[in-house]
Amino acid sequence: MIASKAAAQSVSYEAVDYDEFLQRIARVFSLDNDADEIAVSNAERLSPVAAAHRILTNSMSLLPIALRRRAGGERQELTTRPDLDYVLHSRMNDAMSPAMGKKIMMSQAFWHGLGAAYIERDAVGRVKELIPLQTAGYQYLKDRETGQSWYAFTVDDMVRKFQPGDLLLCFFESYDGKWGRGVLDLARETVATDRAAQKYLRKFYAGGGRLSGIIEIDTDADRNTRAKVRDAFNEYASSMDNAYKVAVLDKGMKFTSLGVTQSEMQFIESRSFSVEEIARFTGIPEFMLQSGKQSYNSNEQQQLVFVTNALVPHVTMWEQEWAYKLYTDAELRDGCYMRFNVSALMRGDDATRSKFYQTMVYSGILNPDECRAMEERNAIPGGAGQRFFITKNLDTIDHIVQGEVK
Protein backbone atom coordinates (compact mmCIF):
# COMPACT_ATOMS: atom_id res chain seq x y z
CA MET A 1 0.00 0.00 0.00
CA ILE A 2 2.84 2.38 0.87
CA ALA A 3 4.58 1.70 -2.43
CA SER A 4 1.29 2.19 -4.28
CA LYS A 5 0.84 5.61 -2.66
CA ALA A 6 4.28 6.60 -3.84
CA ALA A 7 3.59 5.30 -7.32
CA ALA A 8 0.38 7.31 -7.53
CA GLN A 9 2.47 10.48 -7.34
CA SER A 10 5.09 9.33 -9.84
CA VAL A 11 5.76 10.75 -13.26
CA SER A 12 4.69 7.92 -15.54
CA TYR A 13 4.05 4.19 -15.80
CA GLU A 14 5.46 1.53 -18.06
CA ALA A 15 4.29 -2.08 -18.35
CA VAL A 16 6.79 -4.85 -19.04
CA ASP A 17 6.14 -8.39 -20.19
CA TYR A 18 6.99 -11.35 -18.00
CA ASP A 19 10.19 -12.32 -19.82
CA GLU A 20 11.64 -8.83 -19.60
CA PHE A 21 10.68 -8.68 -15.93
CA LEU A 22 12.59 -11.91 -15.29
CA GLN A 23 15.61 -10.58 -17.17
CA ARG A 24 15.70 -7.45 -15.04
CA ILE A 25 15.42 -9.47 -11.87
CA ALA A 26 18.21 -11.77 -13.09
CA ARG A 27 20.51 -8.80 -13.71
CA VAL A 28 20.06 -7.68 -10.12
CA PHE A 29 20.13 -10.97 -8.26
CA SER A 30 22.90 -12.63 -10.22
CA LEU A 31 26.38 -11.77 -11.38
CA ASP A 32 28.27 -13.43 -14.21
CA ASN A 33 25.16 -15.57 -14.84
CA ASP A 34 25.80 -17.49 -11.59
CA ALA A 35 22.57 -16.81 -9.75
CA ASP A 36 22.83 -19.84 -7.52
CA GLU A 37 26.13 -18.62 -6.09
CA ILE A 38 25.59 -14.92 -5.53
CA ALA A 39 21.89 -14.17 -5.31
CA VAL A 40 20.87 -11.87 -2.46
CA SER A 41 18.90 -14.68 -0.83
CA ASN A 42 22.04 -16.83 -0.79
CA ALA A 43 24.53 -14.10 0.09
CA GLU A 44 22.59 -13.06 3.18
CA ARG A 45 22.96 -16.62 4.52
CA LEU A 46 26.74 -16.17 4.65
CA SER A 47 27.63 -15.09 8.17
CA PRO A 48 30.23 -12.39 7.28
CA VAL A 49 27.88 -10.75 4.78
CA ALA A 50 24.89 -11.01 7.11
CA ALA A 51 26.89 -9.51 9.97
CA ALA A 52 28.13 -6.61 7.82
CA HIS A 53 24.57 -5.95 6.62
CA ARG A 54 23.18 -6.02 10.16
CA ILE A 55 25.89 -3.73 11.56
CA LEU A 56 25.61 -1.07 8.85
CA THR A 57 21.82 -1.00 8.67
CA ASN A 58 21.34 -1.00 12.44
CA SER A 59 23.97 1.70 12.91
CA MET A 60 22.34 4.01 10.38
CA SER A 61 18.88 3.38 11.84
CA LEU A 62 20.06 4.40 15.33
CA LEU A 63 21.42 7.81 14.33
CA PRO A 64 19.16 10.63 15.57
CA ILE A 65 18.57 13.50 13.15
CA ALA A 66 18.70 17.12 14.28
CA LEU A 67 17.19 20.02 12.34
CA ARG A 68 19.54 22.96 12.76
CA ARG A 69 20.13 26.50 11.49
CA ARG A 70 23.28 28.61 11.42
CA ALA A 71 22.65 32.14 12.64
CA GLY A 72 25.91 34.05 12.48
CA GLY A 73 28.28 32.21 14.79
CA GLU A 74 25.48 30.35 16.57
CA ARG A 75 23.87 26.99 15.92
CA GLN A 76 20.16 26.98 16.68
CA GLU A 77 17.52 24.27 16.76
CA LEU A 78 15.08 24.68 13.87
CA THR A 79 11.50 24.93 15.12
CA THR A 80 9.73 26.17 11.99
CA ARG A 81 9.31 22.80 10.26
CA PRO A 82 6.92 20.65 12.34
CA ASP A 83 6.23 18.51 9.26
CA LEU A 84 9.87 17.43 9.03
CA ASP A 85 10.12 17.01 12.78
CA TYR A 86 7.19 14.57 12.75
CA VAL A 87 8.42 12.58 9.73
CA LEU A 88 12.01 12.30 10.96
CA HIS A 89 11.34 11.76 14.66
CA SER A 90 7.86 10.25 15.07
CA ARG A 91 6.57 8.44 11.99
CA MET A 92 8.16 8.26 8.56
CA ASN A 93 4.95 6.91 7.03
CA ASP A 94 1.87 4.96 8.06
CA ALA A 95 3.72 1.64 8.03
CA MET A 96 7.09 2.33 9.63
CA SER A 97 9.05 4.34 12.15
CA PRO A 98 11.95 6.60 11.16
CA ALA A 99 14.44 4.00 12.41
CA MET A 100 12.88 1.28 10.27
CA GLY A 101 12.78 3.57 7.25
CA LYS A 102 16.48 4.42 7.54
CA LYS A 103 17.30 0.74 8.02
CA ILE A 104 15.42 -0.22 4.84
CA MET A 105 17.12 2.49 2.79
CA MET A 106 20.57 1.40 3.99
CA SER A 107 19.67 -2.23 3.32
CA GLN A 108 18.69 -1.47 -0.27
CA ALA A 109 21.91 0.50 -0.75
CA PHE A 110 23.95 -2.34 0.75
CA TRP A 111 22.56 -4.96 -1.65
CA HIS A 112 21.69 -2.98 -4.78
CA GLY A 113 23.94 0.08 -4.49
CA LEU A 114 21.07 2.55 -4.09
CA GLY A 115 18.60 3.30 -1.32
CA ALA A 116 15.67 5.51 -2.27
CA ALA A 117 12.63 7.02 -0.56
CA TYR A 118 9.78 8.84 -2.26
CA ILE A 119 8.99 12.28 -0.79
CA GLU A 120 5.23 12.75 -0.59
CA ARG A 121 4.25 16.40 -0.20
CA ASP A 122 0.94 18.15 0.35
CA ALA A 123 -0.51 20.91 -1.82
CA VAL A 124 1.67 23.62 -0.26
CA GLY A 125 4.90 21.60 -0.38
CA ARG A 126 5.07 20.33 3.20
CA VAL A 127 6.47 16.82 3.61
CA LYS A 128 3.76 14.32 4.53
CA GLU A 129 5.62 11.01 4.27
CA LEU A 130 8.89 9.42 3.25
CA ILE A 131 8.27 6.08 1.54
CA PRO A 132 11.28 3.76 1.02
CA LEU A 133 11.27 1.97 -2.34
CA GLN A 134 12.59 -1.41 -3.40
CA THR A 135 15.52 -0.60 -5.66
CA ALA A 136 16.16 -4.07 -7.09
CA GLY A 137 16.40 -3.70 -10.87
CA TYR A 138 16.15 0.09 -10.83
CA GLN A 139 17.04 2.07 -13.95
CA TYR A 140 18.40 5.54 -14.60
CA LEU A 141 16.76 7.13 -17.63
CA LYS A 142 17.52 10.40 -19.41
CA ASP A 143 15.80 12.14 -22.30
CA ARG A 144 18.47 13.05 -24.87
CA GLU A 145 16.48 15.99 -26.23
CA THR A 146 15.30 17.68 -23.03
CA GLY A 147 18.01 16.42 -20.67
CA GLN A 148 15.36 15.46 -18.12
CA SER A 149 16.16 12.36 -16.07
CA TRP A 150 14.17 9.80 -14.08
CA TYR A 151 14.68 6.82 -11.89
CA ALA A 152 12.52 3.80 -12.69
CA PHE A 153 11.55 1.26 -10.03
CA THR A 154 9.41 -1.86 -10.15
CA VAL A 155 6.35 -1.29 -7.94
CA ASP A 156 3.49 -3.79 -7.87
CA ASP A 157 4.80 -5.50 -11.03
CA MET A 158 4.83 -2.17 -12.86
CA VAL A 159 7.83 -0.03 -13.81
CA ARG A 160 7.20 3.50 -12.56
CA LYS A 161 9.31 6.59 -13.00
CA PHE A 162 10.20 9.26 -10.46
CA GLN A 163 12.02 12.53 -10.89
CA PRO A 164 15.24 12.75 -8.83
CA GLY A 165 13.88 15.80 -7.02
CA ASP A 166 11.08 13.67 -5.56
CA LEU A 167 13.47 11.04 -4.17
CA LEU A 168 15.98 10.77 -1.37
CA LEU A 169 18.88 8.91 -3.03
CA CYS A 170 21.53 7.23 -0.89
CA PHE A 171 24.33 5.35 -2.65
CA PHE A 172 26.49 2.65 -1.11
CA GLU A 173 29.17 3.27 -3.72
CA SER A 174 28.93 5.18 -6.98
CA TYR A 175 31.34 6.23 -9.70
CA ASP A 176 29.06 8.73 -11.46
CA GLY A 177 26.34 9.74 -8.98
CA LYS A 178 23.69 8.01 -11.09
CA TRP A 179 24.28 4.28 -10.75
CA GLY A 180 25.06 2.67 -7.43
CA ARG A 181 27.23 -0.34 -6.68
CA GLY A 182 26.40 -2.60 -3.75
CA VAL A 183 28.27 -5.32 -1.93
CA LEU A 184 27.28 -7.94 -4.50
CA ASP A 185 28.91 -5.81 -7.20
CA LEU A 186 32.05 -5.02 -5.25
CA ALA A 187 32.63 -8.36 -3.51
CA ARG A 188 31.20 -10.75 -6.08
CA GLU A 189 34.18 -13.11 -6.09
CA THR A 190 34.45 -13.23 -2.31
CA VAL A 191 30.74 -13.90 -1.88
CA ALA A 192 30.74 -16.57 -4.60
CA THR A 193 33.80 -18.28 -3.11
CA ASP A 194 32.37 -18.31 0.39
CA ARG A 195 29.07 -19.61 -0.93
CA ALA A 196 30.85 -22.42 -2.79
CA ALA A 197 32.82 -23.34 0.34
CA GLN A 198 29.63 -23.44 2.38
CA LYS A 199 27.88 -25.68 -0.13
CA TYR A 200 30.92 -27.98 -0.27
CA LEU A 201 30.97 -28.32 3.51
CA ARG A 202 27.25 -29.07 3.66
CA LYS A 203 27.57 -31.84 1.09
CA PHE A 204 30.73 -33.14 2.75
CA TYR A 205 29.16 -33.49 6.18
CA ALA A 206 25.86 -34.75 4.77
CA GLY A 207 27.87 -37.56 3.21
CA GLY A 208 29.34 -38.55 6.54
CA GLY A 209 32.59 -36.68 5.95
CA ARG A 210 33.61 -39.05 3.17
CA LEU A 211 35.36 -37.97 0.01
CA SER A 212 34.42 -38.90 -3.52
CA GLY A 213 36.67 -41.32 -5.32
CA ILE A 214 37.28 -43.99 -7.94
CA ILE A 215 36.73 -47.75 -7.54
CA GLU A 216 39.10 -49.85 -9.60
CA ILE A 217 37.97 -53.38 -10.58
CA ASP A 218 40.67 -55.84 -11.62
CA THR A 219 38.58 -57.27 -14.40
CA ASP A 220 36.51 -56.21 -17.37
CA ALA A 221 33.04 -55.09 -16.31
CA ASP A 222 30.03 -54.21 -18.40
CA ARG A 223 27.86 -51.16 -17.86
CA ASN A 224 25.41 -52.94 -15.53
CA THR A 225 28.19 -54.31 -13.32
CA ARG A 226 29.81 -50.89 -12.98
CA ALA A 227 26.45 -49.35 -12.14
CA LYS A 228 25.77 -51.93 -9.41
CA VAL A 229 29.18 -51.37 -7.81
CA ARG A 230 28.74 -47.60 -7.93
CA ASP A 231 25.24 -47.73 -6.45
CA ALA A 232 26.34 -50.05 -3.66
CA PHE A 233 29.22 -47.78 -2.71
CA ASN A 234 27.08 -44.63 -2.93
CA GLU A 235 24.53 -46.18 -0.61
CA TYR A 236 27.28 -46.78 1.91
CA ALA A 237 29.12 -43.48 1.49
CA SER A 238 26.26 -40.97 1.20
CA SER A 239 24.55 -41.47 4.53
CA MET A 240 25.34 -40.14 8.00
CA ASP A 241 24.04 -43.44 9.39
CA ASN A 242 27.10 -45.19 7.96
CA ALA A 243 29.61 -42.74 9.41
CA TYR A 244 32.64 -44.42 11.03
CA LYS A 245 31.62 -47.82 9.63
CA VAL A 246 34.07 -49.97 7.68
CA ALA A 247 33.59 -50.83 4.02
CA VAL A 248 34.64 -54.25 2.74
CA LEU A 249 35.80 -54.51 -0.87
CA ASP A 250 35.90 -57.73 -2.85
CA LYS A 251 39.17 -59.11 -4.09
CA GLY A 252 40.46 -57.16 -7.05
CA MET A 253 38.77 -53.90 -6.02
CA LYS A 254 40.64 -50.77 -5.00
CA PHE A 255 39.26 -47.40 -3.83
CA THR A 256 41.15 -44.17 -4.54
CA SER A 257 39.80 -41.01 -2.89
CA LEU A 258 39.44 -37.73 -4.74
CA GLY A 259 39.14 -34.46 -2.83
CA VAL A 260 40.82 -32.25 -0.28
CA THR A 261 42.70 -33.50 2.74
CA GLN A 262 41.62 -33.07 6.34
CA SER A 263 43.99 -30.13 6.87
CA GLU A 264 42.63 -28.43 3.76
CA MET A 265 39.11 -29.01 5.04
CA GLN A 266 39.96 -27.20 8.26
CA PHE A 267 41.14 -24.21 6.23
CA ILE A 268 37.93 -24.16 4.20
CA GLU A 269 35.82 -24.52 7.31
CA SER A 270 37.44 -21.53 9.00
CA ARG A 271 36.70 -19.25 6.01
CA SER A 272 38.65 -16.47 7.72
CA PHE A 273 39.70 -15.13 4.34
CA SER A 274 36.12 -14.18 3.45
CA VAL A 275 35.71 -12.32 6.75
CA GLU A 276 38.80 -10.25 6.01
CA GLU A 277 37.57 -9.51 2.49
CA ILE A 278 34.10 -8.40 3.62
CA ALA A 279 35.74 -6.21 6.27
CA ARG A 280 37.83 -4.53 3.58
CA PHE A 281 34.89 -3.94 1.24
CA THR A 282 32.62 -2.47 3.94
CA GLY A 283 35.12 -0.75 6.24
CA ILE A 284 33.86 -2.73 9.24
CA PRO A 285 36.61 -3.87 11.66
CA GLU A 286 37.09 -7.62 11.86
CA PHE A 287 36.27 -7.78 15.56
CA MET A 288 32.75 -6.51 14.80
CA LEU A 289 32.37 -9.47 12.44
CA GLN A 290 33.33 -11.76 15.34
CA SER A 291 36.80 -12.36 13.98
CA GLY A 292 40.30 -11.46 15.09
CA LYS A 293 41.98 -11.45 18.49
CA GLN A 294 42.17 -7.77 19.32
CA SER A 295 42.27 -6.61 22.92
CA TYR A 296 39.51 -4.56 24.53
CA ASN A 297 41.45 -1.31 24.13
CA SER A 298 42.16 -2.15 20.51
CA ASN A 299 38.46 -2.81 19.94
CA GLU A 300 37.62 0.65 21.30
CA GLN A 301 39.99 2.22 18.81
CA GLN A 302 38.59 0.13 15.98
CA GLN A 303 35.07 1.18 16.96
CA LEU A 304 36.23 4.74 16.34
CA VAL A 305 37.76 3.61 13.04
CA PHE A 306 34.41 2.03 12.09
CA VAL A 307 32.52 5.26 12.74
CA THR A 308 35.13 7.36 10.93
CA ASN A 309 35.81 5.16 7.90
CA ALA A 310 32.57 3.22 7.42
CA LEU A 311 29.75 5.40 8.76
CA VAL A 312 30.81 9.03 8.41
CA PRO A 313 31.06 8.90 4.58
CA HIS A 314 27.49 7.56 4.39
CA VAL A 315 26.28 9.99 7.06
CA THR A 316 27.78 12.99 5.26
CA MET A 317 26.13 12.05 1.95
CA TRP A 318 22.79 11.45 3.70
CA GLU A 319 22.96 14.80 5.51
CA GLN A 320 23.65 16.73 2.32
CA GLU A 321 21.06 14.82 0.25
CA TRP A 322 18.30 15.03 2.85
CA ALA A 323 18.86 18.72 3.54
CA TYR A 324 18.86 19.60 -0.17
CA LYS A 325 15.71 17.61 -0.92
CA LEU A 326 13.66 18.33 2.24
CA TYR A 327 14.43 22.00 2.89
CA THR A 328 13.22 24.80 0.65
CA ASP A 329 15.69 26.99 -1.25
CA ALA A 330 14.96 29.85 1.13
CA GLU A 331 15.71 27.66 4.15
CA LEU A 332 18.99 26.51 2.64
CA ARG A 333 20.03 30.12 1.99
CA ASP A 334 19.05 30.91 5.57
CA GLY A 335 21.57 28.38 6.86
CA CYS A 336 19.33 25.38 7.61
CA TYR A 337 21.04 22.00 7.68
CA MET A 338 20.65 18.50 9.10
CA ARG A 339 22.94 16.66 11.46
CA PHE A 340 23.05 12.91 12.07
CA ASN A 341 24.48 12.49 15.56
CA VAL A 342 27.14 9.76 15.32
CA SER A 343 27.97 10.35 18.99
CA ALA A 344 24.99 8.12 19.75
CA LEU A 345 27.15 5.17 18.68
CA MET A 346 30.11 6.25 20.82
CA ARG A 347 28.43 6.51 24.21
CA GLY A 348 30.62 3.82 25.75
CA ASP A 349 30.47 2.84 29.41
CA ASP A 350 29.69 5.12 32.37
CA ALA A 351 33.34 5.85 33.17
CA THR A 352 34.14 6.82 29.58
CA ARG A 353 31.12 9.11 29.31
CA SER A 354 31.88 10.75 32.67
CA LYS A 355 35.44 11.52 31.58
CA PHE A 356 34.16 12.95 28.28
CA TYR A 357 31.61 15.21 30.00
CA GLN A 358 34.21 16.35 32.52
CA THR A 359 36.63 17.34 29.79
CA MET A 360 33.94 19.16 27.81
CA VAL A 361 32.71 21.11 30.85
CA TYR A 362 36.19 21.97 32.14
CA SER A 363 37.13 23.23 28.67
CA GLY A 364 34.06 25.45 28.41
CA ILE A 365 32.69 23.58 25.38
CA LEU A 366 29.51 22.30 27.05
CA ASN A 367 27.60 23.50 30.08
CA PRO A 368 26.19 21.09 32.70
CA ASP A 369 22.65 21.28 31.33
CA GLU A 370 23.83 20.23 27.87
CA CYS A 371 25.59 17.23 29.39
CA ARG A 372 22.48 16.33 31.38
CA ALA A 373 20.38 16.53 28.22
CA MET A 374 22.66 13.95 26.56
CA GLU A 375 21.82 11.62 29.46
CA GLU A 376 18.08 12.32 29.09
CA ARG A 377 18.00 14.24 32.38
CA ASN A 378 16.24 17.50 33.19
CA ALA A 379 18.09 20.79 33.50
CA ILE A 380 19.37 21.99 36.88
CA PRO A 381 16.60 24.07 38.53
CA GLY A 382 17.09 27.82 38.60
CA GLY A 383 19.21 27.99 35.46
CA ALA A 384 22.48 27.23 37.25
CA GLY A 385 23.33 24.61 34.66
CA GLN A 386 23.38 27.18 31.87
CA ARG A 387 26.68 28.68 33.02
CA PHE A 388 29.95 27.77 31.32
CA PHE A 389 33.10 26.92 33.25
CA ILE A 390 36.81 26.88 32.49
CA THR A 391 39.85 25.97 34.57
CA LYS A 392 41.77 28.87 36.09
CA ASN A 393 45.20 27.57 35.10
CA LEU A 394 44.34 28.07 31.42
CA ASP A 395 44.86 31.46 29.79
CA THR A 396 45.80 33.09 26.49
CA ILE A 397 49.40 33.46 25.33
CA ASP A 398 49.27 37.27 25.27
CA HIS A 399 48.17 37.40 28.91
CA ILE A 400 51.06 35.12 29.87
CA VAL A 401 53.56 37.33 28.00
CA GLN A 402 52.16 40.46 29.65
CA GLY A 403 52.32 38.87 33.08
CA GLU A 404 48.57 39.12 33.64
CA VAL A 405 48.08 35.51 34.70
CA LYS A 406 46.31 35.32 38.04
N, C-alpha and C positions, 0 to 999 in steps of 0.2 A: 504494500500500500504506500509506504514511504517513497519507494522508487517511482511508483506510478505518479505520485504528486509532483515529484521533480520532473518527470517526463512531460507532464501536462504543460509545464512552463518552458519547455525546450524549444529550440528553433524549428526543427523539422523532423520528419520520421522517414525511415527507409526500411522496407521489408526485404528480407533475404531468404533464399530458399534453404532447404534443410542441408544440402550438400555444402553450400558455402558457409553455413553456420558451423558445420562440423570442421571445416578447414580452418576457420578462424579460431575455434577452440583448440584445435591441434597445434596451431602455431604458438599459442600461449602456454599450453600445458606440456609441450614436448620440445626438446631441443635435439637437433641432428637426427630427427625422425626416430628417437629412442624414447617413446612415451612411457614405456614400462619402467625405465630406469629413473627418469627425472621429472615425472609429473609432480605437481604440487602435492597431491594426495599421498604420494610415496615419499617425497622429500621431507614432509612434515613428520613422518614416522622415524626419521633419523634423529637420534638424540642431540647431536651438536646443532643441527639446523633448528630443531624444535626449541632448544634452549635459547639460541640466539634470537629467534622470533619472539619468544615469550619475554625475554629481557628488554628488547628494544620497544616492543609494543606497550608493555606495562610501564616502562619508564616514561614514555611520551604521554601516556594516559594520566599519569600521576602529576604532571607539571601544572600547577595553577597558573592562570592567565590574569595579568593585571592590565587594566585600561589606564593609561597614563597620558599626561600632557606636560610638555616643557614650557615653562613660563619664565623667560629670562634665564636665570641661573637655578631656578627651582624646578622640582619634579612634583607634580600634583596628581592626585587621583582624579580620573575623569568621571564626572557624575551626570553628564548630559546625555548619555546613551543608555537608557534603561533597557532598550531592546537588545543591545549587545550584551549587557550585563546578565540578562535572563538566559540568553542562548548559550553563553560561554560558561556560566556558573550554575545554572539551575537545570535547564532542559534544552538539549540541542535540537530535539524534535520530539514528536509524540511518542516515538518508540524507544528512544535511548537517551542516556545521560551524556553530559559533555565528556566524561572520562571514556565511556564506551565509544563515542563517536571518534575521539582522537585515536583510540586503540585500533578501530577498524581502518581508519585512513592510513595509519602507519603499517598495518598488516598488509593492505593492498600495495603500498609502496614497497614493502619488503619482498613480496612475491613477484609483483608485476612491474615494479619500477615506478609506479605512479599511484598516489593516493589522491582521490578527488571527492569533493563535497559540493553539492548544488546549493547555491544561496537563494533561498526563497524570500522575496521581499513583498511588502504590501504596496498599496497604490501610491504612497508618498515616499517609498524608498527605504522604509525601515526594515531591518532584518527580522523575519518571522521564524525561520528555521534554517538549519544547516543539515543537509541530507547526504550522508556518505553514499557513494556509488561503487558498484562492483566494476573494477577497471580491467578485468580479464578480457583480452582481445580488443582493447580500445584502439582507436585510430585517430591520427592527427590529419585533418583535411584543410586544404587551402585553395581558395579560388584564384586562379592565375590572373584573371582579368581585374577583379576588384581588390585582391590582396586580403580579403576577409578570411579568417580561419575559424575552425570549429574542432571540437573534440567529440568523437562519436563513441557511445557506449551501448552495450547490449542490455536493454531493460525489458523484462517481460517478453523475451524472444523477439524483440524489435530493436533495430539499430536507431538510436536517437541522438541528435546532434545538440551540442550546447556551445554557446560562445564562451571563450576563455574568461571574459569579464564576469560571467555568472557562476564561475567555479573557483573553489579553493584548490590549487594544484600543489601537491607536495611530492617531490621526486626523491627516490632513494639514491639514485645516481643518474646523471644525465650529461651528455656531451654537447647538446645543442639547445637545451631548455624546452624542447618540444616532446622528445621521446625519452622515456625513462628506462633504466636498466635495473632489474631487481637481482636478488641473490641467485636465482636460477640462471640468469644470464651471465653473471660474473663468475660464479663458482660451479659451472656446469660439470666440469670434469671431476671436481672433488665430490660433488653430490652423487654423480653417477658411479664413481668408484666406491664410495661408501655404501651405496645401495647394492652394488654387486657383491661386496664383501658380506653384507648382511644376509642377502639371499643365499650365498654360498654356505654361510654358517648354519642357516636354518635347515637347508637340505642335508648338510653334513651331520648335524645332530639328530635330525629326523631319521636318518639312516643308521642310527646307532653309532655314529662316529667312525664308520668304515669308509674307506676310500674306494673309488672305482678301480677297475683293473681288467686284465686280460687272462683268460683261462686257456692254457695250452693243452691240447689233447694229442698224445703220441700215437695217433692213427688218423687215417682218413675218415672224415665224418660228413654225412650228408646234411642238407639244410635242416631237416627235422631233428636230427640228433643234436646239432649245435643249438637249436632253439630250446630243446628240452634241458640241456645243460645250463644254458643261460637263465632260463626261467627258474630252475631249481636254485641256482646261486642267488638270483635276485630276491627270491622269496626268503632266503636266509639272511641276506645282507641289507635288506631295505626295511627292517622292522626293529623298533626299539626293544621288542620282546626278546629278540635274539642277541641283545648286547651281551658281550663277555662270554658268549658260548663258542665252542670250538667247532670248526667245520672239518669234515673228513672228506678227502678227495680220493677218488679211485686211483689205482695204479696207472701211471702214464699221464696223469693230469698235473699241471703246474699252474699256480696263480701268481701273477705279477701285478702289483698294485701300481696305479697311476694316480698322481695327485701330490699335494704338498705334504711336507713332513710335519711332525708334531710341533717342532719349534717354529716353523713357518705359520702354523695354525695359531699359535699364541700371538704372533705378531699381528695377524689379521684380526684376531679377536679384540686386541687392545684398541685398534683403530685410532691411535693417538694422533696419527698424521692428519686425519680429517678434522679433528678438533683444532689443531693448530691452523689449518687452512681456513676454516670457518672464522676463527678468531681474527685472522689477517684480513679477510674480506669485509668483516663487519666492524672491526675496531674494538670488539669486546675482549677484555683480558681473559686469558685461559682459565684463571681461577673461578670466574663467574660461570664458565661452562663446565665446572666441576672437574677441572684438569689442572695439572701442575702441582708443585709442592712449595708454593710461596709461604712465607711466614705471615703472621697477622699484620705486622707493620707494613710489609710489602703489599699485602692485599689492600690496605688503606690507600697507599699511594696509587695502586692500579685502579682503585675505584675513582680516584681523581682523574687518572688518565682516561678512563672510560667516559666520564662526563665531558672531559675536554675534547677528546679525539672522536668519540662516537656520537655523542648526543648534541653537543654545542653546534656543529655544522647543520644538523637537521633543525635544531631549535631556531637558529638564526634565519634560515630560509623560511620557516613557518612564520616567524614574527614578521618578517618583511612582507610575505605574501598575504597574510591575514590582515595586516594593517592596511595595505594598499587596496584590497578588495572589499573590506568591511567598513572602513572609514570613508567619508566624503572627501572630495578634493579640498574643500574649505577646512575640514578638520585636520587634514594632513599638513596644509600650509600653516595651521595654527599650532603645530607641534605635537599633535596626538600620535601616540605610538602604542604598541603592545609589548608586554614583557612576560615571557615564560620563566618562571622562577625555578632555576635548576638547583637552587639551594635546598629545595624540598627533598632532593635525593642525597644531600650531604649532611643530614642532621646528625648522624653519628650517635654515640652514647651520651649519657648525661654529663660525664666529665669533659668530653670534647666540646659539647655545646656550651658548658659553663665557661670554659677557657676562652672560647670564641667571643661570647658576649662580654666577658671581662675586658678582653683586648679592645673590642669595639667601643665600649663605654669609656675606658680609660683614655682612648685616643680621640675622643670627642666625635666619633663617626656616628654612633647611635646614642639615643637617650634611653633611660630605663624603660619608659613606656613602649618604645619601639621593640625592645627586646622582649618585653612581656607579651606584646601582641604576637610575636613569632611563636610563643609558647601557648597561644590561645588563652591568655590571661587578661583580666581587665586592667585598665590603667590605675596608677596609684592615685587615691583620692586627693582632691585639692590641687591637682596639677603639678605636684612636686616632681613627678616623673618626666615632665616635659623639659627639664633643665639639662643642659649638656655639661659634661665634666671633662677635665684634662689634668694630667699629672703636673705638679708644680716644678718638677725637675726637667721639664721640657720647655724650650724657648727658641726664639728665632736666632739666626746667626748674628744679625746686626745688633741685637740686644746684648749678646755675649761679648762682641767686639767693643761695644760702648760701655761695658761694665755695668749694665742695668739689670743683671740677673739678680733676683731676690732669693 
